[in-house]
Amino acid sequence: MHYILNGITIKSENAAKPEAQASKSVVNYLLDKKGIERILDFGCGKLRYSETLNKIGVSVTYVDSRVQLTRLQTIKGTKTNVVKYVADNYQGALVVPFEEIDHHKEKYQLITCTNVISAIPCEETLKKVLAKINDLLDSDGCAVFVNQHRNSYFKRFLSGQKRLFGHIYKGKRGYSYYGIITPDVMTKLLECNGYKVLKSWTVGESNFVEASRGKKR
Ligand SMILES: C[S@@+](CC[C@H](N)C(=O)[O-])C[C@H]1O[C@@H](n2cnc3c(N)ncnc32)[C@H](O)[C@@H]1O
């Protein structure tokens, strides 16, 4: 997704990391949840967790911006794009661009959203993303939001211009945004956007917040 803020373009798709940089704590968390009928990975990036999701879910839906889903990139060692990689490797999986998400009416038992909230520099989009995830949850479904709130990597961002929950930083590949989403920030965001927060915890530098649909819909 491209975010244009005060004449600056932030290409958030560039923030996605490869499978080789999967977080062990995220993989272990997912492997504990076996036999889930329908999973949606919101902001799937370059499919960092797709092998694990494919193991634990019967069918998995991958959502990201159209540009992230269709651009040519290296995914698990193959020069391809997300749409093609999913079609070639995961039978029954779906790929839905964020731009078309309003037409997607399926409900999910588990929605994963890893390192996405920290990559959205726009309040309006953030609200839309949270509302959509809430909408896509089954009545007994659970969404998990994972963010890194302490990381040597984002220390350099602190020198950048302040924005929303973090900073905009100019690097070699243009501008990027990194929001520092602590468990408290994530919990408040969820509560203000119609969720019931079930649990939050931290493993190393990653924090996890699980939430379900709130009562009032
Ligand atoms: C830091 S990457 C994380 C990718 C993946 N979840 C992971 O953990 O590897 C952030 C991702 O959020 C996606 N993104 C940003 N804004 C989005 C939006 N409004 N809807 C869907 N995806 C979005 C970006 O394209 C990017 O793939």
The ligand as an SDF file (V2000), in Angstrom:
LIG
                    3D

 27 29  0  0  0  0  0  0  0  0999 V2000
    5.9670   -5.1090    7.8830 C   0  0  0  0  0  0  0  0  0  0  0  0
    5.0330   -5.8270    6.6010 S   0  0  0  0  0  0  0  0  0  0  0  0
    4.4550   -7.3240    7.4140 C   0  0  0  0  0  0  0  0  0  0  0  0
    4.1130   -8.4060    6.4400 C   0  0  0  0  0  0  0  0  0  0  0  0
    3.7310   -9.7670    7.0570 C   0  0  0  0  0  0  0  0  0  0  0  0
    2.5440   -9.6860    7.8640 N   0  0  0  0  0  0  0  0  0  0  0  0
    4.8790  -10.3060    7.8610 C   0  0  0  0  0  0  0  0  0  0  0  0
    4.7920  -10.3740    9.0900 O   0  0  0  0  0  0  0  0  0  0  0  0
    5.8710  -10.6610    7.2250 O   0  0  0  0  0  0  0  0  0  0  0  0
    3.5680   -4.8300    6.5260 C   0  0  0  0  0  0  0  0  0  0  0  0
    2.5920   -5.2810    5.4400 C   0  0  0  0  0  0  0  0  0  0  0  0
    1.3630   -4.5680    5.6060 O   0  0  0  0  0  0  0  0  0  0  0  0
    0.8500   -4.3260    4.3150 C   0  0  0  0  0  0  0  0  0  0  0  0
   -0.1530   -3.2490    4.4030 N   0  0  0  0  0  0  0  0  0  0  0  0
    0.0350   -1.9320    4.6740 C   0  0  0  0  0  0  0  0  0  0  0  0
   -1.1330   -1.2800    4.6430 N   0  0  0  0  0  0  0  0  0  0  0  0
   -2.0850   -2.2200    4.3790 C   0  0  0  0  0  0  0  0  0  0  0  0
   -3.4900   -2.1640    4.2300 C   0  0  0  0  0  0  0  0  0  0  0  0
   -4.1570   -1.0230    4.3530 N   0  0  0  0  0  0  0  0  0  0  0  0
   -4.1480   -3.3210    3.9580 N   0  0  0  0  0  0  0  0  0  0  0  0
   -3.4880   -4.4970    3.8190 C   0  0  0  0  0  0  0  0  0  0  0  0
   -2.1420   -4.6070    3.9490 N   0  0  0  0  0  0  0  0  0  0  0  0
   -1.4690   -3.4730    4.2220 C   0  0  0  0  0  0  0  0  0  0  0  0
    2.0890   -3.9610    3.5090 C   0  0  0  0  0  0  0  0  0  0  0  0
    1.8700   -4.0410    2.1200 O   0  0  0  0  0  0  0  0  0  0  0  0
    3.0750   -5.0060    4.0250 C   0  0  0  0  0  0  0  0  0  0  0  0
    3.0080   -6.1820    3.2600 O   0  0  0  0  0  0  0  0  0  0  0  0
  1  2  1  0
  2  3  1  0
  2 10  1  0
  3  4  1  0
  4  5  1  0
  5  6  1  0
  5  7  1  0
  7  8  2  0
  7  9  1  0
 10 11  1  0
 11 12  1  0
 11 26  1  0
 12 13  1  0
 13 14  1  0
 13 24  1  0
 14 15  1  0
 14 23  1  0
 15 16  2  0
 16 17  1  0
 17 18  1  0
 17 23  2  0
 18 19  1  0
 18 20  2  0
 20 21  1  0
 21 22  2  0
 22 23  1  0
 24 25  1  0
 24 26  1  0
 26 27  1  0
M  CHG  2   2   1   9  -1
M  END
$$$$
